[in-house]
């Protein structure tokens, strides 16, 4: 129960207090960063991480690093 109180306290800080303290410009950057991280984690859940782990080292070993840039 204590951990849930800490969790909800942090959630209230995150959603109500912290954004107001950041100001519009800094919060906009923060929101863009969170959106980008969310997109990366969704891509990772769809198998991108496994694909990167499988193919990128192979291309680097074969001396074809340009294949990872397209």
Secondary structure, DSSP 8 states (H G I E B T S, - for coil): -HHHHHHHHHHHIIIIIHHHHH-HHHHHHHHHHHHHHHHHHHHHHTTHHHHHHHHHHHHHHHT-GGGG--
